[in-house]
């Protein structure tokens, strides 16, 4: 979002964390045949709303400010803490943004906007790449065990493959360092470390959610309506904070 703001690209809405001028909503409503600012059948209507405002020439900004107490001014909510609920939430995002978004809002807006939408829609492809990557990791481990047991031989690496492995390791290190730095800045070193340790779990969620979204999308092509996987919250964020817990992210 920060990069999109800096580049001047359209900013997708982020649910309750966004605000829109009445004039912008009225402009969208006037442009749509049903006189509504966004489509109620969309699974990610907030995402489409932000891009729709930008497409009509509206000014979109990402605002990051702090209150007098030094805390970020932001909507605080607890993300689901059950695996099945997390997968359902992620699946809805992938289905609504990556697949429905391709059909509904296309690739308009020029080269910069097209690049950003391609990044938004990489979910299914990322899930496939992650699945292949983890499968290769498992095969590499078995190959290493075979070498140790004396029943296998090391595979020679070409200079290009060595460069590719080093580059990927460096990119992963940079990503992990950024996750730690930003999480630790707001919630302390402990949360920063947990943000890094959760990377494999987040990847597993992405793989399962990507598969679930693709199958759900296939069902919509067969004429079935897309299911709305609503986020389930067990505890209100305010009650959790008053009880001494860590504010939601």
Phi, psi and omega in degrees: 000321179297316180294318179299318179298315181296323181279346181084018178280165178295141180256120176292148177292160181230055177062228183287355180270014182229162178222149181225141177292146180301323180297325178293319178294321179295323178296319178293318180298321180292330182280337181271147182293333182266006178063028176245145183289337178211162183275123183290340181277354179286141178281342180226063184294331178293321177300311181294326181298313180298315179292328178294320178297317179296321181296332178270011178092008179288154180267121181248133181225146173260116186255127178231100183230163179241149177279183181296336179275001179087354181273150179297139173278108186201160173282123183253124180214150179272123176288148180308140182252013174250138187302314183295324179289323177296318179296318179297317179297313180297322180298319180297319179297315181295315180296314184289318186272308188283323186256304176297321182299323177300316181288320192277318185242356171061216187233028182288159174114003177093183186295313182297313180294323178296322178296317180294321179290327175297320176296320180296328189260016182277359186308304181298319179293320178298322178298318179294316180296318178298318179298316178296319180298314180292326176296320178293324177298315179297316179296323178295320177297316178296322178296321177296320178295323179294323178294317179297323181282354178082014181250010179213167180234146179298144177273123180295139181259133175283159178304322180294318180294322176299316178299318181297318180294317179295318180297318179293321178296319179295319179296320178295317178299319178296316180296316180297321180294320179293319178300315180296314185298312184287323177291318180293328181298322183264328190236001178100163183300326180299312178292326177299317179294318179295328178298325177285317182294337180279356182304312179299320179296318178298323179292321178296318176300317180298321180296310183293318180294321178298315178298316182296321181292319180297317179293323177294321178295320177299323179292325178293326177294335177274003175105359180272147179285144178289135180282141178269107179270091183287142177290130179261128177242123181279326185230136176292135183305324182294317179296321180296318181293319180294335180278358177098011181276176178280130179304148182293157177250000000 
